[in-house]
Each structure stands twice: as structure tokens, then as C-alpha cells.
Amino acid sequence: MLVKYEHPNEAAKEAIMKRNEGNLDRIVRVGGGAALVAWAALGGPVWAWIGLIPIATGLIGFCPAYTLIGINTCPMKKD
């Protein structure tokens, strides 16, 4: 038996994982994250592995922290 899940709040459903990073923001995140990860891999400090987070958010195009503080660098759609 297949049960279809319906979200109780349609506005919240639309906000989940909605892209909030523009292209330049994504490029900077992936580049900076890659530099940190490379530094960690080549003997840098352990904390440099934190670069995995900006790589992931840059590839996905969604930053949870941006949602919390109300930032959106994604350009607006033109109709």
C-alpha cells in the first residue's frame, strides 16, 4: 500500500532546499572549499577539512545559513 505524503504547510514545502546562491557565490564557495581541502590533504591543519561544507553547498546551490539570516544571492527570475 502506497501512502502519499502531503506537507501540512505548502509555503514551507516551497522553501525547502530552494536555490539561494548565485553563480558567482557558488564558484567562490567551490574554489575556496577546494583550496581548504587541498591544504588539509597536503598536511595542513585538521580544521581545513571544513572546506567540504562550502564545496557541498556550492554544488547544491543551497545554503541553510542563508535561509536563517534571509540572504539570497540567486538572481531573480524575469517573466
PASEBA-1860 file (N, C-alpha, C; in nm, 3 decimals):
! residues 79
1> MLVKYEHP> 0.084/-0.118/0.000/0.000/0.000/0.000/0.089/0.124/0.000 ~ 0.066/0.213/-0.093/0.143/0.335/-0.106/0.064/0.451/-0.049 ~ 0.127/0.523/0.044/0.061/0.638/0.107/0.132/0.763/0.058 ~ 0.056/0.855/0.004/0.113/0.980/-0.045/0.125/1.078/0.071 ~ 0.245/1.133/0.089/0.268/1.230/0.195/0.234/1.369/0.144 ~ 0.156/1.441/0.219/0.125/1.579/0.185/0.173/1.668/0.298 ~ 0.254/1.766/0.263/0.310/1.856/0.363/0.199/1.945/0.418 ~ 0.192/1.963/0.550/0.085/2.042/0.610/0.093/2.191/0.577
9> NEAAKEAI> 0.208/2.238/0.537/0.223/2.380/0.510/0.287/2.396/0.372 ~ 0.211/2.435/0.274/0.260/2.447/0.137/0.371/2.551/0.125 ~ 0.364/2.660/0.202/0.469/2.763/0.197/0.602/2.704/0.244 ~ 0.599/2.626/0.348/0.721/2.563/0.398/0.774/2.463/0.297 ~ 0.684/2.394/0.230/0.725/2.295/0.129/0.801/2.364/0.016 ~ 0.757/2.482/-0.024/0.823/2.555/-0.131/0.960/2.606/-0.089 ~ 0.979/2.633/0.040/1.103/2.691/0.090/1.212/2.585/0.111 ~ 1.176/2.459/0.118/1.273/2.355/0.146/1.368/2.340/0.028
17> MKRNEGNL> 1.496/2.357/0.055/1.603/2.339/-0.043/1.585/2.421/-0.171 ~ 1.529/2.539/-0.160/1.514/2.627/-0.275/1.649/2.697/-0.298 ~ 1.694/2.701/-0.421/1.824/2.759/-0.453/1.832/2.903/-0.403 ~ 1.939/2.933/-0.328/1.956/3.069/-0.277/2.098/3.121/-0.297 ~ 2.172/3.060/-0.388/2.308/3.104/-0.419/2.318/3.135/-0.568 ~ 2.376/3.250/-0.598/2.401/3.286/-0.737/2.525/3.216/-0.790 ~ 2.548/3.226/-0.919/2.660/3.156/-0.982/2.796/3.199/-0.929 ~ 2.817/3.330/-0.912/2.945/3.377/-0.860/2.967/3.326/-0.718
25> DRIVRVGG> 2.864/3.330/-0.637/2.871/3.278/-0.500/2.910/3.130/-0.500 ~ 2.849/3.054/-0.588/2.878/2.911/-0.597/3.022/2.885/-0.640 ~ 3.072/2.961/-0.736/3.209/2.945/-0.785/3.308/2.975/-0.673 ~ 3.285/3.083/-0.600/3.374/3.121/-0.490/3.373/3.015/-0.380 ~ 3.254/2.962/-0.348/3.244/2.858/-0.245/3.321/2.732/-0.284 ~ 3.300/2.684/-0.406/3.367/2.561/-0.450/3.518/2.584/-0.458 ~ 3.560/2.697/-0.511/3.703/2.725/-0.521/3.770/2.738/-0.384 ~ 3.708/2.814/-0.295/3.764/2.830/-0.161/3.763/2.700/-0.082
33> GAALVAWA> 3.654/2.625/-0.095/3.645/2.496/-0.027/3.749/2.398/-0.079 ~ 3.770/2.398/-0.209/3.870/2.309/-0.268/4.010/2.346/-0.220 ~ 4.037/2.475/-0.208/4.168/2.519/-0.158/4.189/2.472/-0.014 ~ 4.087/2.485/0.069/4.098/2.439/0.208/4.118/2.288/0.217 ~ 4.043/2.213/0.138/4.055/2.067/0.141/4.194/2.024/0.090 ~ 4.242/2.091/-0.014/4.376/2.058/-0.065/4.481/2.087/0.041 ~ 4.467/2.197/0.111/4.560/2.233/0.218/4.559/2.126/0.327 ~ 4.438/2.083/0.367/4.426/1.979/0.469/4.489/1.848/0.422
41> ALGGPVWA> 4.465/1.813/0.296/4.517/1.688/0.242/4.669/1.689/0.229 ~ 4.726/1.806/0.214/4.872/1.817/0.198/4.943/1.845/0.332 ~ 4.876/1.816/0.442/4.940/1.828/0.572/4.902/1.951/0.650 ~ 4.803/2.024/0.605/4.758/2.142/0.677/4.681/2.103/0.803 ~ 4.627/2.201/0.871/4.554/2.173/0.995/4.426/2.093/0.970 ~ 4.385/2.019/1.071/4.265/1.936/1.060/4.141/2.021/1.032 ~ 4.136/2.142/1.089/4.017/2.225/1.071/3.994/2.264/0.925 ~ 4.095/2.252/0.841/4.080/2.289/0.699/3.984/2.196/0.624
49> WIGLIPIA> 3.954/2.079/0.682/3.856/1.990/0.620/3.716/2.052/0.620 ~ 3.698/2.161/0.693/3.570/2.233/0.693/3.538/2.281/0.550 ~ 3.638/2.282/0.463/3.617/2.319/0.324/3.519/2.230/0.250 ~ 3.491/2.112/0.305/3.392/2.024/0.244/3.252/2.087/0.246 ~ 3.225/2.168/0.346/3.092/2.230/0.357/3.068/2.331/0.245 ~ 3.157/2.427/0.221/3.130/2.518/0.109/3.131/2.447/-0.027 ~ 3.208/2.339/-0.040/3.203/2.263/-0.166/3.063/2.205/-0.185 ~ 3.010/2.143/-0.081/2.877/2.082/-0.090/2.769/2.186/-0.116
57> TGLIGFCP> 2.771/2.296/-0.042/2.667/2.397/-0.062/2.680/2.464/-0.198 ~ 2.803/2.481/-0.246/2.823/2.539/-0.378/2.773/2.449/-0.489 ~ 2.795/2.319/-0.475/2.748/2.225/-0.578/2.596/2.213/-0.577 ~ 2.537/2.217/-0.459/2.392/2.205/-0.447/2.321/2.336/-0.483 ~ 2.383/2.448/-0.448/2.321/2.579/-0.475/2.231/2.626/-0.363 ~ 2.240/2.561/-0.248/2.156/2.595/-0.134/2.241/2.606/-0.009 ~ 2.225/2.716/0.065/2.298/2.736/0.190/2.197/2.752/0.303 ~ 2.192/2.656/0.397/2.098/2.667/0.509/2.119/2.793/0.592
65> AYTLIGIN> 2.242/2.836/0.608/2.270/2.958/0.686/2.208/3.080/0.618 ~ 2.212/3.085/0.485/2.150/3.196/0.413/2.000/3.201/0.442 ~ 1.937/3.086/0.449/1.794/3.080/0.478/1.765/3.138/0.616 ~ 1.848/3.104/0.713/1.827/3.151/0.850/1.841/3.302/0.864 ~ 1.935/3.361/0.789/1.956/3.505/0.802/1.893/3.586/0.688 ~ 1.823/3.519/0.598/1.746/3.587/0.495/1.826/3.640/0.377 ~ 1.936/3.576/0.343/2.017/3.620/0.229/1.985/3.531/0.108 ~ 1.981/3.592/-0.010/1.961/3.520/-0.133/2.042/3.588/-0.242
73> TCPMKKD> 2.148/3.523/-0.290/2.231/3.580/-0.395/2.193/3.529/-0.533 ~ 2.090/3.447/-0.539/2.042/3.394/-0.666/1.964/3.504/-0.739 ~ 1.996/3.529/-0.865/1.925/3.635/-0.937/1.776/3.603/-0.951 ~ 1.696/3.707/-0.951/1.551/3.690/-0.962/1.514/3.645/-1.103 ~ 1.410/3.562/-1.110/1.359/3.518/-1.241/1.281/3.633/-1.304 ~ 1.302/3.651/-1.435/1.229/3.752/-1.508/1.120/3.685/-1.589 ~ 1.000/3.736/-1.580/0.886/3.678/-1.653/0.875/3.734/-1.792
END
